Amino acid sequence: MPHHLMMSMSLQLFKKTTMTTPDLFTTMNMEPVRLQSFFNTTGISGKELKEATISATAQDALVLASITRLKQAGASDIWHDLSEAFLLTSVRRSLTALKDRGLVVKTSERKKGITKASEKVWKYVEQV
C-alpha cells in the first residue's frame, strides 16, 4: 500500500479516537500519562474542547510514529511524511510535547525546512 494512503487511513482512524481508546503511548508500553497536547488559547469548552484535545493527542501519536520511523527529522520532514495532514505548527507543538515527555530530543543539527528557513532536527529517543 502506498505510504500516503496508509497515512491517510491512519489519520482517519485517529480522528475517530475517543479518550477511552488506547493511544500509541499505551500501545508502546509507555507510562499512561496524558500530555498537555492542546492549549486552549481560544477559550472553547464542552464538546468542542474534548474534540480538540483528542485531535491534538492523535496528532502527537502520528508525529511519534513518524519520528520513530524516520529516526531523525525536521518538523517539515515529519509534516511531509504525514502527507501534510495538519498544520506545520501543529507538528512543532507535537514535537515539543514529545520532548517534554522524553521521547524526542533536539539535535545540534539544523536543515532547511519547507519555508526555506533553517529548522531544528529532532531525534527519536529509543525507549528501554
RAHUFEN-V824329 format. One record per residue. RES is the residue in three letters. SS is DSSP state (H for helix, E for strand, - for the rest). PSI is psi as a letter, one per 30 degrees, with the letter a starting at -180 (NA if undefined). OMEGA is omega in degrees with one decimal (none if undefined). Layout:
res = {RES & RES}
ss = {SS & SS}
psi = {PSI & PSI}
omega = {OMEGA & OMEGA}
This chain:
res = {MET & PRO & HIS & HIS & LEU & MET & MET & SER & MET & SER & LEU & GLN & LEU & PHE & LYS & LYS & THR & THR & MET & THR & THR & PRO & ASP & LEU & PHE & THR & THR & MET & ASN & MET & GLU & PRO & VAL & ARG & LEU & GLN & SER & PHE & PHE & ASN & THR & THR & GLY & ILE & SER & GLY & LYS & GLU & LEU & LYS & GLU & ALA & THR & ILE & SER & ALA & THR & ALA & GLN & ASP & ALA & LEU & VAL & LEU & ALA & SER & ILE & THR & ARG & LEU & LYS & GLN & ALA & GLY & ALA & SER & ASP & ILE & TRP & HIS & ASP & LEU & SER & GLU & ALA & PHE & LEU & LEU & THR & SER & VAL & ARG & ARG & SER & LEU & THR & ALA & LEU & LYS & ASP & ARG & GLY & LEU & VAL & VAL & LYS & THR & SER & GLU & ARG & LYS & LYS & GLY & ILE & THR & LYS & ALA & SER & GLU & LYS & VAL & TRP & LYS & TYR & VAL & GLU & GLN & VAL}
ss = {- & - & H & H & H & H & H & H & H & H & H & H & H & H & H & - & - & - & - & - & - & - & - & H & H & H & H & - & - & - & - & - & - & - & - & - & - & - & - & - & - & - & - & - & - & H & H & H & H & H & H & H & H & H & H & H & H & H & H & H & H & H & H & H & H & H & H & H & H & H & - & E & E & E & H & H & H & H & H & H & H & - & - & - & - & - & - & H & H & H & H & H & H & H & H & H & H & H & H & H & - & - & - & E & E & E & E & E & E & E & E & E & - & - & - & - & - & E & E & E & E & E & E & E & - & - & - & -}
psi = {k & k & e & e & e & e & e & e & e & e & e & e & e & e & f & f & k & l & f & f & k & k & l & e & e & e & e & g & h & l & k & i & k & k & l & i & f & k & j & i & f & g & g & l & l & b & e & e & e & e & e & e & e & e & e & e & e & e & e & e & e & e & e & e & e & e & f & e & e & f & e & k & l & l & e & e & e & e & e & e & e & g & g & h & f & l & k & e & f & e & e & e & e & e & e & e & e & e & e & f & f & g & f & l & l & k & l & f & l & l & l & k & a & e & g & f & l & k & l & l & k & l & k & k & j & k & k & NA}
omega = {179.0 & -176.2 & -176.8 & 176.5 & 178.5 & -179.7 & 178.3 & 178.1 & 178.0 & -179.4 & 178.1 & 178.4 & -179.3 & 178.8 & 179.2 & -176.8 & 172.2 & -178.0 & -179.5 & 178.6 & 178.6 & 179.0 & -177.4 & -178.9 & 178.0 & 179.3 & 179.6 & 179.5 & 176.6 & 179.3 & -175.4 & 178.7 & 177.9 & 176.0 & 169.4 & -173.2 & -179.2 & 179.1 & -173.2 & -177.6 & -178.6 & 174.8 & 177.8 & -178.8 & 175.3 & -176.8 & -179.5 & 177.9 & 179.1 & 179.9 & 179.4 & 178.6 & 177.7 & -179.7 & 180.0 & 178.7 & 177.1 & 177.4 & 177.7 & -179.8 & 178.1 & 178.4 & 177.4 & 179.1 & -179.6 & -177.2 & 176.0 & 179.6 & -176.5 & -177.7 & -177.3 & -176.3 & 171.1 & 179.9 & 179.5 & 178.4 & -179.9 & 178.9 & 179.1 & 178.9 & 179.9 & 176.9 & 177.2 & -173.9 & 176.2 & -172.9 & 175.7 & 178.1 & 176.3 & 175.4 & 179.5 & 178.0 & 178.9 & 178.5 & 177.8 & 178.3 & 178.7 & 175.6 & 179.0 & 179.0 & 179.5 & -177.3 & 176.7 & 175.1 & 173.2 & 174.4 & 176.5 & -178.8 & 173.3 & 178.0 & 178.6 & 178.7 & -177.3 & -179.7 & -177.3 & 175.5 & 178.2 & 177.0 & -179.5 & 174.3 & -178.6 & -179.4 & 175.1 & 178.2 & 178.5 & -179.8 & -179.4 & none}
